[in-house]
Amino acid sequence: MIEETALEAIHNKLDTLLNQHGLVLLGIYYCPHTPEEGCNCRKPSTGMFTQAADEQGVDLTSSYMIGDSVADVLAANAVGSQSILVKTGNGQRTEREILNGKLSADFVGDNLSECAEYIVNLEAQR
């Protein structure tokens, strides 16, 4: 697990980078609990997603979730979002679960840019 001060620094950097491109984060959601605590916000549980959806007025079934872990894909599938696996980080290991038929993702991208391009193309078709 990461220390909260380190996580806050990451969030601040992300916010700064997005602001440079005219983008604003409406909220940042994370689970501070250990797996042993059995909370409903640690992925693949959906509590964090439903909280964000309620607070931000988001339709999860019209949303996309990009992640690199089995838990990310399972959580996206559980809330009805498009599940997108990025092969960076843990993604290559997670992709093996997909290839073995143990997991299903809507799209697998080599990097975040490819995943974003997939979303842009899907949205252009709507």
N, C-alpha and C positions, 0 to 999 in steps of 0.2 A: 504494500500500500504506500501511497505517497503522502507526505506531510501536507497539512492544509495550507501552510505558507507557500510551499512549492506549487501547489495546485492553484492558489490565488495568483501567483506570478505568471503561470501559464495562461490563465484566464485573462489577466490584464494584457499580456502580450497579444493574445488572440484578438481581444477587443480593439487594441491599438491598430493592428494590421487590418482588421475589417473596416475600421473607421477611415483608414487611408483610402479605401475604395468606396466610401459612401455607404457602407453597410453598418447596421446597428444590431447588436444582440439584444433580444427582448428578455432573455433570461438564460441562466446557466444552471443546469441541474446535474447533481452528482450524488452518489450514495456514499456516506461516510462510514458505513457499517462494515464489519467483518462478515465473512460468510457464515460464521457460527452464530451470529446474532439473529438470523432468520427474519430479517425485515422484508417489507414488500417493495422496497425501492432498488434493491440490488438485482441487476440483470442476471438471469433472464426474467425475473419478476417484472411486472409492468407498472408498478406504482409510480415510478419516476415519470414515465411516459404519460400516464393518465393525469398526474398532477400538472405537468407542463401543458397538456392539451386543455385542461380545464382553465388554467390561469391565462393562457394565451389565445384561447378560442380556436384551437387547431383541430381539424378533422384528421385523426390519425390514419384513417383509411385512404386519405388523399396525400399522405406524407411519405417521405423516404427516410430510411435509416441506413447510414453508412457505418460499417464497423468491421473490425478485424477478428472478432472472436465468435466462438459458438454461441456464447451468451447474447452477443449483439444480434445475431441472426435469429435466434429463438425469440428474443424479446420483440423484434420487429414483426416476425410472423404472428406472434401472440396478439398484438394490437391491430393487426391487419394492414400494417404499413408495407411498402415495397422494401424488401430486404436486399441490401447491397453489400456484398463482401469486397473489401479492398485487400489485395494480397500483400500489402506492406505490414510491418509489425508481425502479429501472430497469424496473419491472413493465409500464408501458404500452408501452415499446419491445419487451419480451419478448412481450407479448400480440400484437403484430403478427406475430411468428413463428408463433404459434398460429393466428391468423386466416388466414395465408398457407399453412397446412398443413405447415409445416416443423417443427413441434413439437407435442407433445400433453401437456396437463395434465389431471388428473382434475377440477380445479375452479379457477375464476378468481374471486377476490374483490376488491372495491374497496379494502378495508383489512383490517388484521389482525383487527379485531373480527368482520368478516363471515366471514373464514376460520375463526376459532375457533368461531363459531356453526355453520358447516358441519360441523366435526368433532364438536361436541357433538350435533348432530342425527343424524349417522351412527352415533355410539356409542350413542345412545338406541334406535336401531333394532336393535341387535345383541342 
